[in-house]
């Protein structure tokens, strides 16, 4: 069975036991969560010590691209075949209940487990392009081309999404009936993720107008 057709959360390690009603089995939802993310937190173990490190990510079909320095402890370890876990979370709202215990957050989260492989040659160049297009849409054609030294200094890993799970919370406060009359405001506070006003680099040698593609960048990756 290919990764694209595998249901989410179908392994012992990814089956959701805590609040299972929040589990989502739709692989397209996993793709949407990853496509809205710029960073993933990668967990791994080296010499018995767990580490969690944020890295730039982009989805490439049903694999996740991880981008970092050739000198990085994380990328050296993962390139050697060590297993890892990648977590991505979007916080959508604070849920303000009538008690601290029932207060919570609305979120969309994904967990991917597996072993990544290092990309080389044309695969690596294509992955560079995919990462750039994801992080900086429409900008690649205007940039100075990468040189050989920059390519050598960078590692790109591809992590198959064979083993993954998705968990989503979207609710209003779940207060007990006895607390509904408590005299405090309750409800949801949405959290928006959006780009701010561009700030020009003071070292630009020639004043240039803002690229028109910035107007097409999403105001928020939601």
URCOR-V396682 format. One line per field, one symbol per residue. psi: psi as a letter, one per 40 degrees, with the letter a starting at -180 (. if undefined). A space follows every 10 residues. Layout:
psi=???
//
This chain:
psi=hiddehiife iddehhdhge eeihehdddd dddddeidii hhhihhfehi ihhhihiihg bfihhhhaid ehddddddde eiiihhhhhh hdihhhaeid deiaihihii hhiahiihii bddddddddd dddddghedd eeihiiiddd ddeihhihhi fdhiihhhhg iihfiidded ehgihiaihi hhhiiahihi heehdhhiih hdeddeiidi g.
//
